[in-house]
Amino acid sequence: MRATFVFPNPRADLLAGVAAGLEPDSTLLGANHLAELGIDARVHDPLLSRRGLPPVLNRIAWHLRELTVPFEVGRSDVVFTPLANVLPLSSRLRALPVVVVNYGLNLILRRSSSGRRALLGRSLRAAACVVCLGESQREELVQAVALDETRAKTLLLPVDETFFSPRRNGEQSSTVLTVGKDLARDYETFVTAVTGLDAPVQLAVYPRNLQGLELPRNAHARILSSIELRESYAAAGCVVLPQRPDEYAYGSEGGGLTALLEAMAMAKPIVATERAILRDYVEDGVDALLVPPEDPSALRAAIVRVLSDRELAERMGASARTRVERDHTTRGFAARLAPLLTSVV
């Protein structure tokens, strides 16, 4: 059996980085482990978006690639992809089953025009299966597009628990670290919460996330490589994931999960904004501290609590690492994905 993974962005550099030990395999979603389970899995970068094009042409190619991908993948039994605008529909011309992984389709549906919602709904109903990253996401999607419940599955997101693993650094650090580029991140609330805090603050974020914000003296921001990010997790005394409420119209309903799992894999104490999808990943007070959205006072109080209570920090970090090993390894994800791919073929 042959499965083809098609991602929104090229994966050639990532595959080389994973092979060299310089990148985690988290975002390959188990593709590199399926051979152990008898599935020939390959990653295909769409021809139309492999090379940089002028902005106008690039935008056209970005949309047209979903029409051409089914005819590029050769002998394949199933396609696994986040591309859902028309790929499941165009794949029907080849009778090629498509399994869609839902990173943020719910929010796209909410903010789209009626015409686009209708097209996306039809495309999702043409998919052999839609994989959601949490039960709340799955339930909402089923209702939003009248999707057959038997073709909507929940598989919890994985993380490379070997690349991100706990390290002992002696005395507990007081550094507060926040990570992520998703548009649903709430760095305005975060900056308010850490202003005047007696602790260094590091933001591993994109400049666009900080537009209009002035960082306090104890904070600095820069983009990090995967190796640098791992070192920053290791040195952090607390990892904070501030996010907008579930009803926020931008970003992704699954935003924050990657950084959350990386911090959990590193056995770090976490403070996060409560969101529906997090209920499948952490238990409040056990694996992380959850606070209400857009509440800087509650966020600051939780950060101070973690930094001042080493026993709590170590207990939550250990619990988070145990949960990753049990539920969120990339090999484990591949083991759960393999029978699903086989069933649709």
KOLDOMAR-78807 format. One line per 3 residues: number of its first residue (from 1); their letters; for each residue z, y, x of C-alpha. Coordinates in Angstrom, 2 decimals, decimal comma. Layout:
NUM> a> Z:Y:X ~ ...;
This chain:
1> mra> 0,00:0,00:0,00 ~ -0,90:3,46:1,30 ~ 0,91:6,64:0,29;
4> tfv> -0,30:10,14:1,20 ~ 2,16:13,03:1,48 ~ 0,65:16,48:0,90;
7> fpn> 2,93:19,45:1,58 ~ 2,36:23,16:0,80 ~ 2,29:24,08:4,50;
10> pra> 0,82:22,24:7,52 ~ 3,08:19,57:9,00 ~ 1,32:18,73:12,28;
13> dll> 3,68:20,87:14,41 ~ 6,71:19,54:12,54 ~ 5,64:15,93:13,11;
16> agv> 5,27:16,62:16,83 ~ 8,67:18,36:16,88 ~ 10,35:15,44:15,11;
19> aag> 8,80:12,99:17,58 ~ 10,11:15,12:20,47 ~ 13,60:15,43:18,98;
22> lep> 13,23:19,20:18,56 ~ 13,05:19,26:14,76 ~ 14,87:17,45:11,94;
25> dst> 12,88:15,10:9,74 ~ 14,55:16,36:6,54 ~ 11,48:18,02:5,01;
28> llg> 9,26:14,98:5,60 ~ 11,11:13,45:2,63 ~ 11,25:9,97:4,06;
31> anh> 7,54:9,71:4,93 ~ 8,36:8,65:8,50 ~ 10,64:5,83:7,30;
34> lae> 8,42:4,18:4,68 ~ 6,67:1,92:7,21 ~ 9,98:0,06:7,57;
37> lgi> 9,70:-0,66:3,83 ~ 6,14:-1,93:3,91 ~ 4,38:1,28:2,87;
40> dar> 1,71:2,88:5,05 ~ 2,64:6,55:4,65 ~ 0,65:9,37:6,17;
43> vhd> 0,87:13,15:5,99 ~ -2,33:14,98:5,05 ~ -2,80:18,72:5,61;
46> pll> -5,39:20,07:3,11 ~ -8,65:21,04:4,78 ~ -8,82:24,43:3,06;
49> srr> -5,44:25,63:4,31 ~ -5,37:24,19:7,83 ~ -6,66:27,32:9,53;
52> glp> -5,75:30,95:9,17 ~ -8,19:32,89:7,01 ~ -8,42:36,56:6,00;
55> pvl> -5,84:37,31:3,24 ~ -8,30:37,28:0,32 ~ -10,00:34,05:1,43;
58> nri> -6,66:32,48:2,28 ~ -5,40:33,10:-1,26 ~ -8,54:31,54:-2,75;
61> awh> -8,29:28,54:-0,42 ~ -4,59:28,19:-1,27 ~ -5,48:27,55:-4,93;
64> lre> -8,72:25,62:-4,44 ~ -7,11:23,04:-2,15 ~ -5,53:21,31:-5,16;
67> ltv> -9,03:20,57:-6,43 ~ -10,29:19,14:-3,15 ~ -7,26:17,18:-1,89;
70> pfe> -7,92:14,07:-4,05 ~ -11,31:13,69:-2,34 ~ -9,93:14,29:1,17;
73> vgr> -7,25:11,60:1,31 ~ -9,62:8,62:1,54 ~ -8,24:5,24:0,63;
76> sdv> -4,87:6,10:-0,79 ~ -2,91:4,43:-3,56 ~ -0,63:7,34:-4,45;
79> vft> -0,09:11,00:-3,53 ~ 3,41:12,46:-3,16 ~ 3,43:16,27:-3,24;
82> pla> 5,11:19,50:-4,40 ~ 1,63:20,84:-5,33 ~ 1,52:20,72:-9,11;
85> nvl> -0,69:23,54:-10,43 ~ -3,75:21,31:-10,93 ~ -3,50:18,48:-8,35;
88> pls> -2,28:15,86:-10,86 ~ -5,20:16,81:-13,14 ~ -7,88:16,81:-10,43;
91> srl> -6,58:13,47:-9,12 ~ -7,43:11,86:-12,43 ~ -11,10:12,11:-11,46;
94> ral> -10,28:9,45:-8,86 ~ -7,72:7,61:-10,99 ~ -5,29:8,46:-8,19;
97> pvv> -1,63:8,56:-9,31 ~ 0,33:11,63:-8,23 ~ 4,10:11,87:-7,88;
100> vvn> 5,24:15,51:-7,93 ~ 8,45:16,60:-6,22 ~ 10,00:19,57:-7,99;
103> ygl> 11,36:22,18:-5,59 ~ 11,23:25,16:-7,96 ~ 8,86:24,50:-10,87;
106> nli> 11,46:25,39:-13,48 ~ 11,68:29,01:-12,34 ~ 7,91:29,21:-11,98;
109> lrr> 7,60:28,12:-15,61 ~ 10,18:30,67:-16,74 ~ 8,47:33,66:-15,19;
112> sss> 4,82:32,63:-15,75 ~ 2,40:33,89:-18,39 ~ 1,84:31,69:-21,43;
115> grr> -1,54:30,60:-20,06 ~ -0,15:29,53:-16,72 ~ 2,78:27,74:-18,37;
118> all> 0,34:25,81:-20,54 ~ -1,78:24,77:-17,54 ~ 1,23:23,81:-15,42;
121> grs> 2,73:21,86:-18,31 ~ -0,50:19,94:-18,81 ~ -0,71:19,22:-15,09;
124> lra> 2,87:17,92:-14,96 ~ 2,24:15,67:-17,94 ~ -0,76:14,26:-16,03;
127> aac> 1,48:13,27:-13,10 ~ 2,55:9,65:-12,82 ~ 6,10:10,87:-12,19;
130> vvc> 7,99:14,08:-11,46 ~ 10,87:13,82:-8,99 ~ 13,61:16,39:-9,54;
133> lge> 16,37:17,30:-7,11 ~ 19,20:17,32:-9,65 ~ 19,98:16,28:-13,21;
136> sqr> 20,19:19,85:-14,50 ~ 16,73:20,54:-13,11 ~ 15,31:17,34:-14,61;
139> eel> 16,77:17,98:-18,07 ~ 15,44:21,54:-18,17 ~ 11,95:20,51:-17,04;
142> vqa> 11,70:17,72:-19,62 ~ 12,45:20,22:-22,38 ~ 10,26:22,98:-20,97;
145> val> 7,00:21,00:-20,83 ~ 7,68:18,16:-23,30 ~ 7,61:15,69:-20,42;
148> det> 8,14:11,99:-21,10 ~ 11,70:11,32:-19,90 ~ 10,68:8,00:-18,39;
151> rak> 8,38:9,88:-16,00 ~ 11,02:12,36:-14,80 ~ 13,36:10,99:-12,14;
154> tll> 16,20:12,47:-10,11 ~ 16,31:11,84:-6,36 ~ 18,82:13,89:-4,41;
157> lpv> 17,43:15,81:-1,45 ~ 17,93:14,26:2,02 ~ 18,88:15,69:5,40;
160> det> 18,38:14,40:8,93 ~ 21,97:13,31:9,55 ~ 21,14:12,29:13,12;
163> ffs> 19,75:15,68:14,14 ~ 22,56:17,46:12,30 ~ 25,76:15,66:13,25;
166> prr> 29,39:16,75:13,82 ~ 30,53:18,12:17,18 ~ 33,98:18,81:18,50;
169> nge> 34,34:22,28:20,01 ~ 38,07:22,41:20,64 ~ 39,70:25,32:18,85;
172> qss> 38,36:26,18:15,42 ~ 35,90:29,08:15,51 ~ 36,29:32,04:13,18;
175> tvl> 32,54:32,75:13,01 ~ 31,14:33,03:9,50 ~ 27,56:31,75:9,28;
178> tvg> 25,07:32,16:6,45 ~ 21,61:30,58:6,45 ~ 18,47:30,77:4,34;
181> kdl> 15,33:32,64:3,36 ~ 15,09:31,77:-0,34 ~ 14,70:34,82:-2,60;
184> ard> 17,62:33,65:-4,73 ~ 20,03:34,27:-1,84 ~ 22,50:37,05:-2,60;
187> yet> 23,06:38,76:0,72 ~ 24,13:41,97:-1,01 ~ 27,27:40,24:-2,29;
190> fvt> 27,72:38,49:1,06 ~ 27,57:41,73:3,08 ~ 30,11:43,36:0,77;
193> avt> 32,39:40,34:1,10 ~ 32,39:40,24:4,93 ~ 32,55:43,99:5,60;
196> gld> 35,79:44,65:7,45 ~ 36,53:40,94:7,81 ~ 38,37:40,14:11,04;
199> apv> 35,74:37,60:12,10 ~ 32,25:37,64:13,63 ~ 29,45:37,11:11,14;
202> qla> 26,04:35,59:11,85 ~ 23,07:35,71:9,47 ~ 20,24:33,23:10,16;
205> vyp> 17,89:34,91:7,69 ~ 14,49:36,57:7,39 ~ 14,21:40,39:7,56;
208> rnl> 12,90:40,46:3,97 ~ 16,24:39,06:2,79 ~ 18,07:42,08:4,18;
211> qgl> 15,82:44,89:2,96 ~ 17,93:47,81:1,76 ~ 21,14:46,38:3,24;
214> elp> 23,18:47,78:6,10 ~ 25,04:45,15:8,09 ~ 28,67:45,83:9,04;
217> rna> 29,67:46,11:12,70 ~ 30,96:42,53:12,83 ~ 27,60:41,08:11,73;
220> har> 24,26:40,39:13,36 ~ 21,09:38,73:12,08 ~ 18,14:36,92:13,64;
223> ils> 15,75:34,06:12,98 ~ 16,74:30,82:14,74 ~ 14,83:27,78:15,92;
226> sie> 16,06:24,41:14,63 ~ 17,90:23,75:17,89 ~ 19,53:27,20:17,81;
229> lre> 20,45:26,73:14,16 ~ 22,15:23,43:14,95 ~ 24,17:25,14:17,69;
232> sya> 25,12:27,92:15,28 ~ 26,36:25,39:12,73 ~ 28,38:23,67:15,45;
235> aag> 30,01:26,97:16,46 ~ 30,75:28,15:12,91 ~ 34,19:28,15:11,36;
238> cvv> 32,75:28,57:7,88 ~ 29,25:28,29:6,39 ~ 28,58:30,52:3,39;
241> lpq> 25,73:30,12:0,87 ~ 25,71:33,18:-1,42 ~ 23,23:32,90:-4,30;
244> rpd> 22,17:34,65:-7,46 ~ 23,03:33,13:-10,88 ~ 20,96:30,26:-12,29;
247> eya> 19,09:32,65:-14,59 ~ 17,84:34,77:-11,68 ~ 14,04:34,91:-11,95;
250> ygs> 13,07:34,56:-8,29 ~ 13,49:32,03:-5,53 ~ 14,06:28,44:-6,57;
253> egg> 16,57:26,60:-8,70 ~ 16,85:24,21:-5,74 ~ 17,36:27,05:-3,26;
256> glt> 20,23:26,56:-0,84 ~ 20,17:22,75:-0,88 ~ 18,65:22,41:2,59;
259> all> 21,22:24,69:4,26 ~ 24,00:23,12:2,19 ~ 23,10:19,60:3,37;
262> eam> 22,68:20,71:6,98 ~ 26,17:22,23:6,97 ~ 27,55:19,12:5,23;
265> ama> 25,92:16,87:7,84 ~ 27,57:18,97:10,57 ~ 30,94:18,44:8,81;
268> kpi> 31,40:22,17:8,29 ~ 33,61:23,75:5,62 ~ 31,37:25,45:3,08;
271> vat> 31,77:28,31:0,62 ~ 28,93:28,46:-1,91 ~ 28,01:30,25:-5,10;
274> era> 28,29:27,92:-8,06 ~ 24,92:26,78:-9,45 ~ 24,11:23,96:-11,85;
277> ilr> 22,16:21,88:-9,34 ~ 25,07:21,86:-6,87 ~ 27,07:19,60:-9,21;
280> dyv> 25,07:16,64:-7,92 ~ 25,77:17,54:-4,27 ~ 29,36:18,74:-3,95;
283> edg> 32,66:18,66:-5,77 ~ 34,56:21,93:-5,81 ~ 37,61:21,79:-3,56;
286> vda> 36,57:18,43:-2,09 ~ 33,26:18,95:-0,28 ~ 33,05:22,77:-0,59;
289> llv> 34,63:25,78:-2,26 ~ 32,50:27,13:-5,13 ~ 32,81:30,72:-6,34;
292> ppe> 31,29:32,66:-9,27 ~ 27,96:34,42:-8,60 ~ 27,85:38,11:-7,63;
295> dps> 31,61:38,30:-7,08 ~ 32,30:39,65:-3,56 ~ 36,08:39,53:-4,02;
298> alr> 36,04:35,82:-4,89 ~ 33,60:35,12:-2,06 ~ 35,77:36,94:0,48;
301> aai> 38,93:35,21:-0,74 ~ 37,31:31,79:-0,34 ~ 36,07:32,64:3,19;
304> vrv> 39,53:33,86:4,23 ~ 41,08:30,71:2,75 ~ 38,81:28,45:4,80;
307> lsd> 39,32:30,40:8,03 ~ 43,10:30,48:7,64 ~ 43,64:26,85:6,55;
310> rel> 42,43:24,50:9,28 ~ 43,60:21,40:7,43 ~ 41,54:22,35:4,37;
313> aer> 38,51:23,15:6,53 ~ 38,64:19,82:8,36 ~ 39,24:17,85:5,17;
316> mga> 36,28:19,42:3,36 ~ 34,04:19,01:6,39 ~ 34,90:15,33:6,75;
319> sar> 34,36:14,72:3,05 ~ 30,99:16,50:3,17 ~ 29,82:14,41:6,14;
322> trv> 30,88:11,19:4,38 ~ 28,92:12,23:1,29 ~ 25,81:12,90:3,38;
325> erd> 26,03:9,48:5,03 ~ 26,40:7,85:1,62 ~ 23,88:9,78:-0,49;
328> htt> 21,61:12,05:1,55 ~ 20,13:10,38:4,63 ~ 16,35:10,51:5,06;
331> rgf> 16,23:6,71:5,40 ~ 18,20:6,42:2,18 ~ 15,78:8,75:0,44;
334> aar> 12,86:6,62:1,63 ~ 14,59:3,51:0,30 ~ 14,93:5,12:-3,15;
337> lap> 11,43:6,57:-3,08 ~ 9,64:3,35:-2,08 ~ 10,18:1,44:-5,36;
340> llt> 9,23:4,54:-7,34 ~ 5,91:4,87:-5,47 ~ 5,28:1,15:-5,89;
343> svv> 5,97:1,30:-9,61 ~ 3,42:4,04:-10,30 ~ 0,76:2,22:-8,29;
